[in-house]
Amino acid sequence: MTAPAPDYQRILGVLEEGRAAGRGPLKAREIAVELGLERTPAKVEGLRSKARRLAERGWLVQESAGTFGAGRGPVAVPDAGSSA
């Protein structure tokens, strides 16, 4: 299986960092805040949709009450400032 696209890797990176810091699963709104996105319904719903796709493909775990947790393990996260 190939690595997910950069937007998806950023979501995975936030969840992996949270797991490493001892935090539990996060809601889509919390992930949006961690990524520096606006907490508008459009941004949060778009992020939730991406997180669900990642869960369907086994990259992360969708917990109860709409929260998402890290799944497979560490994922290389591209730097926010890189143009790659």
mmCIF file of the N, C-alpha and C atoms, coordinates in Angstrom:
data_MODEL
# 
_entry.id   MODEL 
# 
loop_
_atom_site.group_PDB 
_atom_site.id 
_atom_site.type_symbol 
_atom_site.label_atom_id 
_atom_site.label_alt_id 
_atom_site.label_comp_id 
_atom_site.label_asym_id 
_atom_site.label_entity_id 
_atom_site.label_seq_id 
_atom_site.pdbx_PDB_ins_code 
_atom_site.Cartn_x 
_atom_site.Cartn_y 
_atom_site.Cartn_z 
_atom_site.occupancy 
_atom_site.B_iso_or_equiv 
_atom_site.pdbx_formal_charge 
_atom_site.auth_seq_id 
_atom_site.auth_comp_id 
_atom_site.auth_asym_id 
_atom_site.auth_atom_id 
_atom_site.pdbx_PDB_model_num 
ATOM 1   N N  . MET A 1 1  ? 0.841   -1.167 0.000  1.00 0.00 ? 1  MET A N  1 
ATOM 2   C CA . MET A 1 1  ? 0.000   0.000  0.000  1.00 0.00 ? 1  MET A CA 1 
ATOM 3   C C  . MET A 1 1  ? 0.892   1.238  0.000  1.00 0.00 ? 1  MET A C  1 
ATOM 4   N N  . THR A 1 2  ? 0.519   2.247  -0.780 1.00 0.00 ? 2  THR A N  1 
ATOM 5   C CA . THR A 1 2  ? 1.316   3.463  -0.867 1.00 0.00 ? 2  THR A CA 1 
ATOM 6   C C  . THR A 1 2  ? 0.999   4.404  0.289  1.00 0.00 ? 2  THR A C  1 
ATOM 7   N N  . ALA A 1 3  ? 1.894   5.324  0.508  1.00 0.00 ? 3  ALA A N  1 
ATOM 8   C CA . ALA A 1 3  ? 1.702   6.321  1.577  1.00 0.00 ? 3  ALA A CA 1 
ATOM 9   C C  . ALA A 1 3  ? 0.587   7.283  1.176  1.00 0.00 ? 3  ALA A C  1 
ATOM 10  N N  . PRO A 1 4  ? -0.163  7.761  2.155  1.00 0.00 ? 4  PRO A N  1 
ATOM 11  C CA . PRO A 1 4  ? -1.234  8.712  1.846  1.00 0.00 ? 4  PRO A CA 1 
ATOM 12  C C  . PRO A 1 4  ? -0.691  10.062 1.395  1.00 0.00 ? 4  PRO A C  1 
ATOM 13  N N  . ALA A 1 5  ? -1.546  10.848 0.756  1.00 0.00 ? 5  ALA A N  1 
ATOM 14  C CA . ALA A 1 5  ? -1.197  12.188 0.274  1.00 0.00 ? 5  ALA A CA 1 
ATOM 15  C C  . ALA A 1 5  ? -0.810  13.087 1.459  1.00 0.00 ? 5  ALA A C  1 
ATOM 16  N N  . PRO A 1 6  ? -0.090  14.187 1.196  1.00 0.00 ? 6  PRO A N  1 
ATOM 17  C CA . PRO A 1 6  ? 0.384   15.063 2.268  1.00 0.00 ? 6  PRO A CA 1 
ATOM 18  C C  . PRO A 1 6  ? -0.695  15.551 3.241  1.00 0.00 ? 6  PRO A C  1 
ATOM 19  N N  . ASP A 1 7  ? -1.871  15.932 2.757  1.00 0.00 ? 7  ASP A N  1 
ATOM 20  C CA . ASP A 1 7  ? -2.940  16.372 3.673  1.00 0.00 ? 7  ASP A CA 1 
ATOM 21  C C  . ASP A 1 7  ? -3.296  15.262 4.655  1.00 0.00 ? 7  ASP A C  1 
ATOM 22  N N  . TYR A 1 8  ? -3.368  14.055 4.161  1.00 0.00 ? 8  TYR A N  1 
ATOM 23  C CA . TYR A 1 8  ? -3.699  12.910 5.008  1.00 0.00 ? 8  TYR A CA 1 
ATOM 24  C C  . TYR A 1 8  ? -2.546  12.610 5.977  1.00 0.00 ? 8  TYR A C  1 
ATOM 25  N N  . GLN A 1 9  ? -1.319  12.781 5.498  1.00 0.00 ? 9  GLN A N  1 
ATOM 26  C CA . GLN A 1 9  ? -0.161  12.557 6.365  1.00 0.00 ? 9  GLN A CA 1 
ATOM 27  C C  . GLN A 1 9  ? -0.134  13.543 7.528  1.00 0.00 ? 9  GLN A C  1 
ATOM 28  N N  . ARG A 1 10 ? -0.580  14.772 7.280  1.00 0.00 ? 10 ARG A N  1 
ATOM 29  C CA . ARG A 1 10 ? -0.628  15.765 8.359  1.00 0.00 ? 10 ARG A CA 1 
ATOM 30  C C  . ARG A 1 10 ? -1.622  15.347 9.433  1.00 0.00 ? 10 ARG A C  1 
ATOM 31  N N  . ILE A 1 11 ? -2.767  14.808 9.019  1.00 0.00 ? 11 ILE A N  1 
ATOM 32  C CA . ILE A 1 11 ? -3.763  14.319 9.984  1.00 0.00 ? 11 ILE A CA 1 
ATOM 33  C C  . ILE A 1 11 ? -3.165  13.182 10.794 1.00 0.00 ? 11 ILE A C  1 
ATOM 34  N N  . LEU A 1 12 ? -2.547  12.248 10.112 1.00 0.00 ? 12 LEU A N  1 
ATOM 35  C CA . LEU A 1 12 ? -1.920  11.118 10.794 1.00 0.00 ? 12 LEU A CA 1 
ATOM 36  C C  . LEU A 1 12 ? -0.824  11.597 11.740 1.00 0.00 ? 12 LEU A C  1 
ATOM 37  N N  . GLY A 1 13 ? -0.065  12.594 11.308 1.00 0.00 ? 13 GLY A N  1 
ATOM 38  C CA . GLY A 1 13 ? 1.006   13.119 12.140 1.00 0.00 ? 13 GLY A CA 1 
ATOM 39  C C  . GLY A 1 13 ? 0.486   13.723 13.440 1.00 0.00 ? 13 GLY A C  1 
ATOM 40  N N  . VAL A 1 14 ? -0.612  14.467 13.359 1.00 0.00 ? 14 VAL A N  1 
ATOM 41  C CA . VAL A 1 14 ? -1.209  15.063 14.567 1.00 0.00 ? 14 VAL A CA 1 
ATOM 42  C C  . VAL A 1 14 ? -1.636  13.965 15.528 1.00 0.00 ? 14 VAL A C  1 
ATOM 43  N N  . LEU A 1 15 ? -2.271  12.927 15.011 1.00 0.00 ? 15 LEU A N  1 
ATOM 44  C CA . LEU A 1 15 ? -2.748  11.844 15.876 1.00 0.00 ? 15 LEU A CA 1 
ATOM 45  C C  . LEU A 1 15 ? -1.587  11.050 16.459 1.00 0.00 ? 15 LEU A C  1 
ATOM 46  N N  . GLU A 1 16 ? -0.545  10.847 15.673 1.00 0.00 ? 16 GLU A N  1 
ATOM 47  C CA . GLU A 1 16 ? 0.628   10.118 16.172 1.00 0.00 ? 16 GLU A CA 1 
ATOM 48  C C  . GLU A 1 16 ? 1.347   10.929 17.243 1.00 0.00 ? 16 GLU A C  1 
ATOM 49  N N  . GLU A 1 17 ? 1.489   12.226 17.030 1.00 0.00 ? 17 GLU A N  1 
ATOM 50  C CA . GLU A 1 17 ? 2.125   13.076 18.044 1.00 0.00 ? 17 GLU A CA 1 
ATOM 51  C C  . GLU A 1 17 ? 1.307   13.062 19.329 1.00 0.00 ? 17 GLU A C  1 
ATOM 52  N N  . GLY A 1 18 ? -0.005  13.087 19.200 1.00 0.00 ? 18 GLY A N  1 
ATOM 53  C CA . GLY A 1 18 ? -0.871  13.029 20.375 1.00 0.00 ? 18 GLY A CA 1 
ATOM 54  C C  . GLY A 1 18 ? -0.709  11.727 21.129 1.00 0.00 ? 18 GLY A C  1 
ATOM 55  N N  . ARG A 1 19 ? -0.620  10.633 20.398 1.00 0.00 ? 19 ARG A N  1 
ATOM 56  C CA . ARG A 1 19 ? -0.437  9.329  21.037 1.00 0.00 ? 19 ARG A CA 1 
ATOM 57  C C  . ARG A 1 19 ? 0.906   9.277  21.760 1.00 0.00 ? 19 ARG A C  1 
ATOM 58  N N  . ALA A 1 20 ? 1.942   9.816  21.123 1.00 0.00 ? 20 ALA A N  1 
ATOM 59  C CA . ALA A 1 20 ? 3.269   9.825  21.741 1.00 0.00 ? 20 ALA A CA 1 
ATOM 60  C C  . ALA A 1 20 ? 3.293   10.694 23.000 1.00 0.00 ? 20 ALA A C  1 
ATOM 61  N N  . ALA A 1 21 ? 2.440   11.720 23.025 1.00 0.00 ? 21 ALA A N  1 
ATOM 62  C CA . ALA A 1 21 ? 2.370   12.613 24.189 1.00 0.00 ? 21 ALA A CA 1 
ATOM 63  C C  . ALA A 1 21 ? 1.398   12.088 25.247 1.00 0.00 ? 21 ALA A C  1 
ATOM 64  N N  . GLY A 1 22 ? 0.810   10.935 24.999 1.00 0.00 ? 22 GLY A N  1 
ATOM 65  C CA . GLY A 1 22 ? -0.097  10.339 25.980 1.00 0.00 ? 22 GLY A CA 1 
ATOM 66  C C  . GLY A 1 22 ? -1.532  10.802 25.890 1.00 0.00 ? 22 GLY A C  1 
ATOM 67  N N  . ARG A 1 23 ? -1.879  11.523 24.812 1.00 0.00 ? 23 ARG A N  1 
ATOM 68  C CA . ARG A 1 23 ? -3.267  11.950 24.630 1.00 0.00 ? 23 ARG A CA 1 
ATOM 69  C C  . ARG A 1 23 ? -4.061  10.855 23.940 1.00 0.00 ? 23 ARG A C  1 
ATOM 70  N N  . GLY A 1 24 ? -5.333  10.863 24.165 1.00 0.00 ? 24 GLY A N  1 
ATOM 71  C CA . GLY A 1 24 ? -6.221  9.897  23.539 1.00 0.00 ? 24 GLY A CA 1 
ATOM 72  C C  . GLY A 1 24 ? -6.679  10.368 22.170 1.00 0.00 ? 24 GLY A C  1 
ATOM 73  N N  . PRO A 1 25 ? -7.693  9.708  21.638 1.00 0.00 ? 25 PRO A N  1 
ATOM 74  C CA . PRO A 1 25 ? -8.245  10.078 20.334 1.00 0.00 ? 25 PRO A CA 1 
ATOM 75  C C  . PRO A 1 25 ? -8.776  11.515 20.329 1.00 0.00 ? 25 PRO A C  1 
ATOM 76  N N  . LEU A 1 26 ? -8.807  12.119 19.135 1.00 0.00 ? 26 LEU A N  1 
ATOM 77  C CA . LEU A 1 26 ? -9.264  13.496 18.980 1.00 0.00 ? 26 LEU A CA 1 
ATOM 78  C C  . LEU A 1 26 ? -10.482 13.569 18.067 1.00 0.00 ? 26 LEU A C  1 
ATOM 79  N N  . LYS A 1 27 ? -11.320 14.553 18.295 1.00 0.00 ? 27 LYS A N  1 
ATOM 80  C CA . LYS A 1 27 ? -12.433 14.847 17.396 1.00 0.00 ? 27 LYS A CA 1 
ATOM 81  C C  . LYS A 1 27 ? -11.891 15.644 16.214 1.00 0.00 ? 27 LYS A C  1 
ATOM 82  N N  . ALA A 1 28 ? -12.633 15.648 15.115 1.00 0.00 ? 28 ALA A N  1 
ATOM 83  C CA . ALA A 1 28 ? -12.203 16.366 13.912 1.00 0.00 ? 28 ALA A CA 1 
ATOM 84  C C  . ALA A 1 28 ? -11.941 17.837 14.209 1.00 0.00 ? 28 ALA A C  1 
ATOM 85  N N  . ARG A 1 29 ? -12.757 18.461 15.046 1.00 0.00 ? 29 ARG A N  1 
ATOM 86  C CA . ARG A 1 29 ? -12.570 19.873 15.399 1.00 0.00 ? 29 ARG A CA 1 
ATOM 87  C C  . ARG A 1 29 ? -11.231 20.072 16.107 1.00 0.00 ? 29 ARG A C  1 
ATOM 88  N N  . GLU A 1 30 ? -10.855 19.139 16.974 1.00 0.00 ? 30 GLU A N  1 
ATOM 89  C CA . GLU A 1 30 ? -9.583  19.237 17.690 1.00 0.00 ? 30 GLU A CA 1 
ATOM 90  C C  . GLU A 1 30 ? -8.401  19.043 16.740 1.00 0.00 ? 30 GLU A C  1 
ATOM 91  N N  . ILE A 1 31 ? -8.564  18.144 15.781 1.00 0.00 ? 31 ILE A N  1 
ATOM 92  C CA . ILE A 1 31 ? -7.510  17.934 14.784 1.00 0.00 ? 31 ILE A CA 1 
ATOM 93  C C  . ILE A 1 31 ? -7.339  19.204 13.958 1.00 0.00 ? 31 ILE A C  1 
ATOM 94  N N  . ALA A 1 32 ? -8.453  19.841 13.587 1.00 0.00 ? 32 ALA A N  1 
ATOM 95  C CA . ALA A 1 32 ? -8.402  21.088 12.812 1.00 0.00 ? 32 ALA A CA 1 
ATOM 96  C C  . ALA A 1 32 ? -7.609  22.154 13.561 1.00 0.00 ? 32 ALA A C  1 
ATOM 97  N N  . VAL A 1 33 ? -7.860  22.284 14.856 1.00 0.00 ? 33 VAL A N  1 
ATOM 98  C CA . VAL A 1 33 ? -7.125  23.266 15.665 1.00 0.00 ? 33 VAL A CA 1 
ATOM 99  C C  . VAL A 1 33 ? -5.636  22.941 15.658 1.00 0.00 ? 33 VAL A C  1 
ATOM 100 N N  . GLU A 1 34 ? -5.298  21.667 15.843 1.00 0.00 ? 34 GLU A N  1 
ATOM 101 C CA . GLU A 1 34 ? -3.884  21.258 15.850 1.00 0.00 ? 34 GLU A CA 1 
ATOM 102 C C  . GLU A 1 34 ? -3.196  21.558 14.511 1.00 0.00 ? 34 GLU A C  1 
ATOM 103 N N  . LEU A 1 35 ? -3.964  21.495 13.420 1.00 0.00 ? 35 LEU A N  1 
ATOM 104 C CA . LEU A 1 35 ? -3.408  21.763 12.098 1.00 0.00 ? 35 LEU A CA 1 
ATOM 105 C C  . LEU A 1 35 ? -3.414  23.241 11.747 1.00 0.00 ? 35 LEU A C  1 
ATOM 106 N N  . GLY A 1 36 ? -3.989  24.070 12.628 1.00 0.00 ? 36 GLY A N  1 
ATOM 107 C CA . GLY A 1 36 ? -4.039  25.501 12.374 1.00 0.00 ? 36 GLY A CA 1 
ATOM 108 C C  . GLY A 1 36 ? -5.131  25.901 11.399 1.00 0.00 ? 36 GLY A C  1 
ATOM 109 N N  . LEU A 1 37 ? -6.136  25.049 11.226 1.00 0.00 ? 37 LEU A N  1 
ATOM 110 C CA . LEU A 1 37 ? -7.248  25.358 10.330 1.00 0.00 ? 37 LEU A CA 1 
ATOM 111 C C  . LEU A 1 37 ? -8.326  26.130 11.081 1.00 0.00 ? 37 LEU A C  1 
ATOM 112 N N  . GLU A 1 38 ? -9.140  26.855 10.327 1.00 0.00 ? 38 GLU A N  1 
ATOM 113 C CA . GLU A 1 38 ? -10.287 27.522 10.925 1.00 0.00 ? 38 GLU A CA 1 
ATOM 114 C C  . GLU A 1 38 ? -11.271 26.455 11.402 1.00 0.00 ? 38 GLU A C  1 
ATOM 115 N N  . ARG A 1 39 ? -12.017 26.766 12.453 1.00 0.00 ? 39 ARG A N  1 
ATOM 116 C CA . ARG A 1 39 ? -12.983 25.802 12.971 1.00 0.00 ? 39 ARG A CA 1 
ATOM 117 C C  . ARG A 1 39 ? -14.365 26.017 12.355 1.00 0.00 ? 39 ARG A C  1 
ATOM 118 N N  . THR A 1 40 ? -14.396 26.386 11.092 1.00 0.00 ? 40 THR A N  1 
ATOM 119 C CA . THR A 1 40 ? -15.664 26.549 10.397 1.00 0.00 ? 40 THR A CA 1 
ATOM 120 C C  . THR A 1 40 ? -16.219 25.170 10.052 1.00 0.00 ? 40 THR A C  1 
ATOM 121 N N  . PRO A 1 41 ? -17.546 25.062 9.943  1.00 0.00 ? 41 PRO A N  1 
ATOM 122 C CA . PRO A 1 41 ? -18.134 23.759 9.607  1.00 0.00 ? 41 PRO A CA 1 
ATOM 123 C C  . PRO A 1 41 ? -17.547 23.142 8.331  1.00 0.00 ? 41 PRO A C  1 
ATOM 124 N N  . ALA A 1 42 ? -17.293 23.955 7.326  1.00 0.00 ? 42 ALA A N  1 
ATOM 125 C CA . ALA A 1 42 ? -16.756 23.425 6.070  1.00 0.00 ? 42 ALA A CA 1 
ATOM 126 C C  . ALA A 1 42 ? -15.380 22.797 6.261  1.00 0.00 ? 42 ALA A C  1 
ATOM 127 N N  . LYS A 1 43 ? -14.506 23.471 6.996  1.00 0.00 ? 43 LYS A N  1 
ATOM 128 C CA . LYS A 1 43 ? -13.157 22.943 7.235  1.00 0.00 ? 43 LYS A CA 1 
ATOM 129 C C  . LYS A 1 43 ? -13.205 21.680 8.082  1.00 0.00 ? 43 LYS A C  1 
ATOM 130 N N  . VAL A 1 44 ? -14.023 21.711 9.145  1.00 0.00 ? 44 VAL A N  1 
ATOM 131 C CA . VAL A 1 44 ? -14.103 20.558 10.052 1.00 0.00 ? 44 VAL A CA 1 
ATOM 132 C C  . VAL A 1 44 ? -14.709 19.358 9.339  1.00 0.00 ? 44 VAL A C  1 
ATOM 133 N N  . GLU A 1 45 ? -15.756 19.570 8.554  1.00 0.00 ? 45 GLU A N  1 
ATOM 134 C CA . GLU A 1 45 ? -16.388 18.454 7.845  1.00 0.00 ? 45 GLU A CA 1 
ATOM 135 C C  . GLU A 1 45 ? -15.450 17.863 6.791  1.00 0.00 ? 45 GLU A C  1 
ATOM 136 N N  . GLY A 1 46 ? -14.687 18.722 6.111  1.00 0.00 ? 46 GLY A N  1 
ATOM 137 C CA . GLY A 1 46 ? -13.710 18.225 5.148  1.00 0.00 ? 46 GLY A CA 1 
ATOM 138 C C  . GLY A 1 46 ? -12.646 17.369 5.822  1.00 0.00 ? 46 GLY A C  1 
ATOM 139 N N  . LEU A 1 47 ? -12.193 17.824 6.964  1.00 0.00 ? 47 LEU A N  1 
ATOM 140 C CA . LEU A 1 47 ? -11.201 17.077 7.723  1.00 0.00 ? 47 LEU A CA 1 
ATOM 141 C C  . LEU A 1 47 ? -11.792 15.758 8.232  1.00 0.00 ? 47 LEU A C  1 
ATOM 142 N N  . ARG A 1 48 ? -13.025 15.797 8.723  1.00 0.00 ? 48 ARG A N  1 
ATOM 143 C CA . ARG A 1 48 ? -13.690 14.579 9.210  1.00 0.00 ? 48 ARG A CA 1 
ATOM 144 C C  . ARG A 1 48 ? -13.813 13.550 8.081  1.00 0.00 ? 48 ARG A C  1 
ATOM 145 N N  . SER A 1 49 ? -14.141 14.026 6.891  1.00 0.00 ? 49 SER A N  1 
ATOM 146 C CA . SER A 1 49 ? -14.262 13.137 5.731  1.00 0.00 ? 49 SER A CA 1 
ATOM 147 C C  . SER A 1 49 ? -12.929 12.461 5.421  1.00 0.00 ? 49 SER A C  1 
ATOM 148 N N  . LYS A 1 50 ? -11.851 13.225 5.463  1.00 0.00 ? 50 LYS A N  1 
ATOM 149 C CA . LYS A 1 50 ? -10.518 12.658 5.218  1.00 0.00 ? 50 LYS A CA 1 
ATOM 150 C C  . LYS A 1 50 ? -10.153 11.649 6.307  1.00 0.00 ? 50 LYS A C  1 
ATOM 151 N N  . ALA A 1 51 ? -10.466 11.984 7.554  1.00 0.00 ? 51 ALA A N  1 
ATOM 152 C CA . ALA A 1 51 ? -10.162 11.069 8.656  1.00 0.00 ? 51 ALA A CA 1 
ATOM 153 C C  . ALA A 1 51 ? -10.952 9.761  8.511  1.00 0.00 ? 51 ALA A C  1 
ATOM 154 N N  . ARG A 1 52 ? -12.197 9.862  8.090  1.00 0.00 ? 52 ARG A N  1 
ATOM 155 C CA . ARG A 1 52 ? -12.996 8.635  7.873  1.00 0.00 ? 52 ARG A CA 1 
ATOM 156 C C  . ARG A 1 52 ? -12.388 7.773  6.774  1.00 0.00 ? 52 ARG A C  1 
ATOM 157 N N  . ARG A 1 53 ? -11.931 8.422  5.699  1.00 0.00 ? 53 ARG A N  1 
ATOM 158 C CA . ARG A 1 53 ? -11.281 7.659  4.621  1.00 0.00 ? 53 ARG A CA 1 
ATOM 159 C C  . ARG A 1 53 ? -10.038 6.943  5.141  1.00 0.00 ? 53 ARG A C  1 
ATOM 160 N N  . LEU A 1 54 ? -9.261  7.641  5.958  1.00 0.00 ? 54 LEU A N  1 
ATOM 161 C CA . LEU A 1 54 ? -8.070  7.018  6.534  1.00 0.00 ? 54 LEU A CA 1 
ATOM 162 C C  . LEU A 1 54 ? -8.455  5.829  7.415  1.00 0.00 ? 54 LEU A C  1 
ATOM 163 N N  . ALA A 1 55 ? -9.537  5.959  8.156  1.00 0.00 ? 55 ALA A N  1 
ATOM 164 C CA . ALA A 1 55 ? -9.998  4.853  9.009  1.00 0.00 ? 55 ALA A CA 1 
ATOM 165 C C  . ALA A 1 55 ? -10.470 3.675  8.156  1.00 0.00 ? 55 ALA A C  1 
ATOM 166 N N  . GLU A 1 56 ? -11.185 3.961  7.090  1.00 0.00 ? 56 GLU A N  1 
ATOM 167 C CA . GLU A 1 56 ? -11.662 2.893  6.200  1.00 0.00 ? 56 GLU A CA 1 
ATOM 168 C C  . GLU A 1 56 ? -10.498 2.126  5.589  1.00 0.00 ? 56 GLU A C  1 
ATOM 169 N N  . ARG A 1 57 ? -9.401  2.805  5.364  1.00 0.00 ? 57 ARG A N  1 
ATOM 170 C CA . ARG A 1 57 ? -8.228  2.174  4.742  1.00 0.00 ? 57 ARG A CA 1 
ATOM 171 C C  . ARG A 1 57 ? -7.246  1.624  5.757  1.00 0.00 ? 57 ARG A C  1 
ATOM 172 N N  . GLY A 1 58 ? -7.580  1.729  7.046  1.00 0.00 ? 58 GLY A N  1 
ATOM 173 C CA . GLY A 1 58 ? -6.747  1.133  8.081  1.00 0.00 ? 58 GLY A CA 1 
ATOM 174 C C  . GLY A 1 58 ? -5.586  1.972  8.571  1.00 0.00 ? 58 GLY A C  1 
ATOM 175 N N  . TRP A 1 59 ? -5.497  3.224  8.140  1.00 0.00 ? 59 TRP A N  1 
ATOM 176 C CA . TRP A 1 59 ? -4.390  4.074  8.555  1.00 0.00 ? 59 TRP A CA 1 
ATOM 177 C C  . TRP A 1 59 ? -4.588  4.635  9.956  1.00 0.00 ? 59 TRP A C  1 
ATOM 178 N N  . LEU A 1 60 ? -5.836  4.793  10.376 1.00 0.00 ? 60 LEU A N  1 
ATOM 179 C CA . LEU A 1 60 ? -6.121  5.229  11.729 1.00 0.00 ? 60 LEU A CA 1 
ATOM 180 C C  . LEU A 1 60 ? -7.372  4.530  12.221 1.00 0.00 ? 60 LEU A C  1 
ATOM 181 N N  . VAL A 1 61 ? -7.712  4.766  13.468 1.00 0.00 ? 61 VAL A N  1 
ATOM 182 C CA . VAL A 1 61 ? -8.833  4.083  14.102 1.00 0.00 ? 61 VAL A CA 1 
ATOM 183 C C  . VAL A 1 61 ? -9.912  5.103  14.415 1.00 0.00 ? 61 VAL A C  1 
ATOM 184 N N  . GLN A 1 62 ? -11.139 4.805  13.976 1.00 0.00 ? 62 GLN A N  1 
ATOM 185 C CA . GLN A 1 62 ? -12.255 5.660  14.351 1.00 0.00 ? 62 GLN A CA 1 
ATOM 186 C C  . GLN A 1 62 ? -12.848 5.094  15.628 1.00 0.00 ? 62 GLN A C  1 
ATOM 187 N N  . GLU A 1 63 ? -12.752 5.889  16.677 1.00 0.00 ? 63 GLU A N  1 
ATOM 188 C CA . GLU A 1 63 ? -13.236 5.486  17.984 1.00 0.00 ? 63 GLU A CA 1 
ATOM 189 C C  . GLU A 1 63 ? -14.709 5.833  18.111 1.00 0.00 ? 63 GLU A C  1 
ATOM 190 N N  . SER A 1 64 ? -15.287 5.545  19.265 1.00 0.00 ? 64 SER A N  1 
ATOM 191 C CA . SER A 1 64 ? -16.676 5.918  19.512 1.00 0.00 ? 64 SER A CA 1 
ATOM 192 C C  . SER A 1 64 ? -16.819 7.430  19.588 1.00 0.00 ? 64 SER A C  1 
ATOM 193 N N  . ALA A 1 65 ? -18.018 7.904  19.426 1.00 0.00 ? 65 ALA A N  1 
ATOM 194 C CA . ALA A 1 65 ? -18.352 9.332  19.535 1.00 0.00 ? 65 ALA A CA 1 
ATOM 195 C C  . ALA A 1 65 ? -17.600 10.199 18.524 1.00 0.00 ? 65 ALA A C  1 
ATOM 196 N N  . GLY A 1 66 ? -17.232 9.645  17.382 1.00 0.00 ? 66 GLY A N  1 
ATOM 197 C CA . GLY A 1 66 ? -16.618 10.441 16.326 1.00 0.00 ? 66 GLY A CA 1 
ATOM 198 C C  . GLY A 1 66 ? -15.206 10.899 16.576 1.00 0.00 ? 66 GLY A C  1 
ATOM 199 N N  . THR A 1 67 ? -14.472 10.178 17.385 1.00 0.00 ? 67 THR A N  1 
ATOM 200 C CA . THR A 1 67 ? -13.077 10.538 17.616 1.00 0.00 ? 67 THR A CA 1 
ATOM 201 C C  . THR A 1 67 ? -12.179 9.614  16.807 1.00 0.00 ? 67 THR A C  1 
ATOM 202 N N  . PHE A 1 68 ? -10.987 10.102 16.532 1.00 0.00 ? 68 PHE A N  1 
ATOM 203 C CA . PHE A 1 68 ? -10.032 9.359  15.717 1.00 0.00 ? 68 PHE A CA 1 
ATOM 204 C C  . PHE A 1 68 ? -8.722  9.221  16.467 1.00 0.00 ? 68 PHE A C  1 
ATOM 205 N N  . GLY A 1 69 ? -8.119  8.044  16.362 1.00 0.00 ? 69 GLY A N  1 
ATOM 206 C CA . GLY A 1 69 ? -6.848  7.776  17.014 1.00 0.00 ? 69 GLY A CA 1 
ATOM 207 C C  . GLY A 1 69 ? -5.845  7.232  16.019 1.00 0.00 ? 69 GLY A C  1 
ATOM 208 N N  . ALA A 1 70 ? -4.568  7.321  16.366 1.00 0.00 ? 70 ALA A N  1 
ATOM 209 C CA . ALA A 1 70 ? -3.500  6.807  15.506 1.00 0.00 ? 70 ALA A CA 1 
ATOM 210 C C  . ALA A 1 70 ? -3.677  5.314  15.334 1.00 0.00 ? 70 ALA A C  1 
ATOM 211 N N  . GLY A 1 71 ? -3.359  4.830  14.152 1.00 0.00 ? 71 GLY A N  1 
ATOM 212 C CA . GLY A 1 71 ? -3.561  3.419  13.861 1.00 0.00 ? 71 GLY A CA 1 
ATOM 213 C C  . GLY A 1 71 ? -2.285  2.663  13.618 1.00 0.00 ? 71 GLY A C  1 
ATOM 214 N N  . ARG A 1 72 ? -1.830  2.622  12.380 1.00 0.00 ? 72 ARG A N  1 
ATOM 215 C CA . ARG A 1 72 ? -0.728  1.772  11.938 1.00 0.00 ? 72 ARG A CA 1 
ATOM 216 C C  . ARG A 1 72 ? 0.605   2.022  12.594 1.00 0.00 ? 72 ARG A C  1 
ATOM 217 N N  . GLY A 1 73 ? 0.925   3.213  12.911 1.00 0.00 ? 73 GLY A N  1 
ATOM 218 C CA . GLY A 1 73 ? 2.236   3.510  13.455 1.00 0.00 ? 73 GLY A CA 1 
ATOM 219 C C  . GLY A 1 73 ? 2.748   4.815  12.893 1.00 0.00 ? 73 GLY A C  1 
ATOM 220 N N  . PRO A 1 74 ? 4.001   5.144  13.138 1.00 0.00 ? 74 PRO A N  1 
ATOM 221 C CA . PRO A 1 74 ? 4.542   6.443  12.717 1.00 0.00 ? 74 PRO A CA 1 
ATOM 222 C C  . PRO A 1 74 ? 4.475   6.648  11.222 1.00 0.00 ? 74 PRO A C  1 
ATOM 223 N N  . VAL A 1 75 ? 4.197   7.888  10.852 1.00 0.00 ? 75 VAL A N  1 
ATOM 224 C CA . VAL A 1 75 ? 4.149   8.295  9.451  1.00 0.00 ? 75 VAL A CA 1 
ATOM 225 C C  . VAL A 1 75 ? 5.030   9.523  9.316  1.00 0.00 ? 75 VAL A C  1 
ATOM 226 N N  . ALA A 1 76 ? 5.864   9.540  8.297  1.00 0.00 ? 76 ALA A N  1 
ATOM 227 C CA . ALA A 1 76 ? 6.701   10.717 8.060  1.00 0.00 ? 76 ALA A CA 1 
ATOM 228 C C  . ALA A 1 76 ? 5.805   11.869 7.655  1.00 0.00 ? 76 ALA A C  1 
ATOM 229 N N  . VAL A 1 77 ? 5.925   12.990 8.357  1.00 0.00 ? 77 VAL A N  1 
ATOM 230 C CA . VAL A 1 77 ? 5.098   14.152 8.090  1.00 0.00 ? 77 VAL A CA 1 
ATOM 231 C C  . VAL A 1 77 ? 5.960   15.210 7.422  1.00 0.00 ? 77 VAL A C  1 
ATOM 232 N N  . PRO A 1 78 ? 5.538   15.666 6.220  1.00 0.00 ? 78 PRO A N  1 
ATOM 233 C CA . PRO A 1 78 ? 6.339   16.684 5.553  1.00 0.00 ? 78 PRO A CA 1 
ATOM 234 C C  . PRO A 1 78 ? 6.273   18.002 6.321  1.00 0.00 ? 78 PRO A C  1 
ATOM 235 N N  . ASP A 1 79 ? 7.367   18.783 6.269  1.00 0.00 ? 79 ASP A N  1 
ATOM 236 C CA . ASP A 1 79 ? 7.378   20.082 6.919  1.00 0.00 ? 79 ASP A CA 1 
ATOM 237 C C  . ASP A 1 79 ? 6.325   20.979 6.299  1.00 0.00 ? 79 ASP A C  1 
ATOM 238 N N  . ALA A 1 80 ? 5.655   21.761 7.138  1.00 0.00 ? 80 ALA A N  1 
ATOM 239 C CA . ALA A 1 80 ? 4.616   22.660 6.650  1.00 0.00 ? 80 ALA A CA 1 
ATOM 240 C C  . ALA A 1 80 ? 5.196   23.678 5.663  1.00 0.00 ? 80 ALA A C  1 
ATOM 241 N N  . GLY A 1 81 ? 6.456   24.044 5.834  1.00 0.00 ? 81 GLY A N  1 
ATOM 242 C CA . GLY A 1 81 ? 7.062   25.036 4.968  1.00 0.00 ? 81 GLY A CA 1 
ATOM 243 C C  . GLY A 1 81 ? 7.671   24.480 3.693  1.00 0.00 ? 81 GLY A C  1 
ATOM 244 N N  . SER A 1 82 ? 7.695   23.170 3.541  1.00 0.00 ? 82 SER A N  1 
ATOM 245 C CA . SER A 1 82 ? 8.337   22.601 2.348  1.00 0.00 ? 82 SER A CA 1 
ATOM 246 C C  . SER A 1 82 ? 7.416   22.703 1.152  1.00 0.00 ? 82 SER A C  1 
ATOM 247 N N  . SER A 1 83 ? 7.982   22.728 -0.023 1.00 0.00 ? 83 SER A N  1 
ATOM 248 C CA . SER A 1 83 ? 7.197   22.817 -1.240 1.00 0.00 ? 83 SER A CA 1 
ATOM 249 C C  . SER A 1 83 ? 7.155   21.494 -1.975 1.00 0.00 ? 83 SER A C  1 
ATOM 250 N N  . ALA A 1 84 ? 7.457   20.420 -1.290 1.00 0.00 ? 84 ALA A N  1 
ATOM 251 C CA . ALA A 1 84 ? 7.484   19.096 -1.911 1.00 0.00 ? 84 ALA A CA 1 
ATOM 252 C C  . ALA A 1 84 ? 6.126   18.560 -2.182 1.00 0.00 ? 84 ALA A C  1 
# 
